[in-house]
């Protein structure tokens, strides 16, 4: 069972993706990533809602399991992985190759940094909790 009080078997995936203890942090991080992604899309000239939809869905699904976004059907952000952005930012969306690669690179870097920051925050919290329990 999860040491944080969940009725689920504790695993790395459970702690970082499913554990209710960190749900609020995951939601807040997901909203931040979505807002920054939307801003980057507008700056790149992608203002059509239809064009933004797939990219924003991937951004919102970064910290949750989503079979449509994650190639292995489960989120792996805590391992430093992100969904394949090259498949989402299409030639039809951004015809210019340099601009398309630049946008994909910016989004990849932002998503990766956000994922690592959230994973580090959760890991640090777990470490502090377990250290406090061990010392008492």
C-alpha positions as CSV (number, residue, x, y, z in Angstrom):
1,X,0.0,0.0,0.0
2,X,1.0,3.6,-0.6
3,X,2.9,5.1,2.4
4,X,1.1,8.4,1.8
5,X,-2.3,6.9,2.6
6,X,-3.7,5.8,-0.8
7,X,-5.4,2.5,-1.2
8,X,-3.2,1.7,-4.1
9,X,0.0,-0.3,-4.5
10,X,2.9,2.0,-4.2
11,X,5.1,2.3,-7.3
12,X,7.1,5.0,-8.8
13,X,4.4,5.5,-11.4
14,X,1.7,5.7,-8.7
15,X,3.6,8.3,-6.7
16,X,4.3,10.6,-9.6
17,X,1.1,10.2,-11.7
18,X,-1.7,8.8,-9.6
19,X,-1.1,9.5,-5.9
20,X,-3.8,11.9,-4.6
21,X,-1.3,13.5,-2.2
22,X,0.3,15.3,-5.2
23,X,-2.8,15.8,-7.4
24,X,-3.0,19.5,-6.7
25,X,0.7,20.0,-7.7
26,X,0.2,18.0,-10.9
27,X,-2.9,20.0,-11.8
28,X,-1.2,23.3,-11.1
29,X,1.9,22.3,-13.1
30,X,-0.3,21.1,-16.0
31,X,-2.2,24.5,-16.0
32,X,1.1,26.4,-16.1
33,X,2.5,24.3,-18.9
34,X,-0.8,24.8,-20.9
35,X,-0.7,28.5,-20.5
36,X,2.9,28.8,-21.5
37,X,2.3,26.5,-24.5
38,X,-0.7,28.5,-25.6
39,X,1.4,31.7,-25.4
40,X,4.2,30.2,-27.4
41,X,1.7,29.0,-30.1
42,X,0.2,32.5,-30.4
43,X,3.7,34.0,-30.6
44,X,4.5,31.5,-33.4
45,X,1.4,32.6,-35.2
46,X,-0.7,29.6,-34.5
47,X,-4.0,31.2,-33.5
48,X,-6.6,28.8,-35.0
49,X,-8.2,26.8,-32.2
50,X,-8.2,23.7,-34.4
51,X,-4.4,23.9,-34.9
52,X,-3.8,24.5,-31.2
53,X,-6.0,21.6,-30.0
54,X,-3.6,18.7,-30.4
55,X,-0.7,20.6,-28.9
56,X,-2.7,21.9,-26.0
57,X,-4.1,18.4,-25.3
58,X,-0.6,17.0,-25.1
59,X,0.5,19.8,-22.8
60,X,-2.5,19.2,-20.5
61,X,-1.7,15.4,-20.6
62,X,1.9,15.8,-19.6
63,X,1.4,14.7,-16.0
64,X,-1.4,12.2,-16.5
65,X,-1.8,8.9,-18.3
66,X,-3.3,9.5,-21.7
67,X,-3.0,6.8,-24.3
68,X,-3.6,9.3,-27.1
69,X,-0.6,11.4,-26.1
70,X,2.0,9.0,-24.5
71,X,3.4,6.4,-26.9
72,X,3.6,3.7,-24.1
73,X,0.1,4.7,-22.9
74,X,1.4,6.0,-19.5
75,X,2.9,9.2,-18.5
76,X,6.7,9.1,-17.9
77,X,7.4,12.7,-17.2
78,X,9.2,11.7,-14.0
79,X,11.8,10.0,-16.0
80,X,12.5,13.1,-18.0
81,X,10.5,12.0,-21.0
82,X,7.9,14.0,-22.8
83,X,5.5,13.1,-25.7
84,X,6.8,13.4,-29.2
85,X,6.3,17.0,-30.2
86,X,7.6,16.5,-33.7
87,X,4.5,14.4,-34.4
88,X,2.2,17.1,-33.1
89,X,3.7,20.2,-34.7
90,X,2.9,19.4,-38.3
91,X,4.0,20.8,-41.6
92,X,0.4,21.9,-42.3
93,X,0.4,23.9,-39.0
94,X,3.8,25.5,-39.6
95,X,5.0,25.2,-43.2
96,X,8.4,26.8,-42.6
97,X,10.8,24.1,-41.5
98,X,13.0,26.3,-39.4
99,X,10.0,27.9,-37.6
100,X,8.5,24.4,-37.0
101,X,11.7,23.0,-35.6
102,X,12.2,26.2,-33.4
103,X,8.7,25.9,-32.0
104,X,9.1,22.2,-31.4
105,X,12.4,22.8,-29.7
106,X,11.0,25.6,-27.5
107,X,8.0,23.4,-26.5
108,X,10.2,20.4,-25.8
109,X,12.5,22.4,-23.5
110,X,9.7,24.0,-21.6
111,X,7.8,20.7,-21.1
112,X,11.0,18.9,-20.1
113,X,11.9,21.6,-17.6
114,X,8.4,21.7,-16.1
115,X,8.4,17.9,-15.8
116,X,11.7,17.7,-14.1
117,X,10.8,20.5,-11.7
118,X,7.5,18.8,-10.7
119,X,9.3,15.4,-10.3
120,X,11.9,17.0,-8.2
121,X,9.3,18.7,-6.0
122,X,7.4,15.4,-5.5
123,X,10.6,13.5,-4.8
124,X,11.8,16.1,-2.3
125,X,8.5,16.0,-0.5
126,X,8.6,12.2,-0.3
127,X,12.2,12.3,1.0
128,X,11.2,14.9,3.7
129,X,8.2,12.9,4.7
130,X,10.1,9.6,5.0
131,X,13.0,11.3,6.9
132,X,10.5,12.8,9.4
133,X,8.9,9.4,9.9
134,X,12.3,7.7,10.4
135,X,13.4,10.2,13.0
136,X,10.3,10.0,15.1
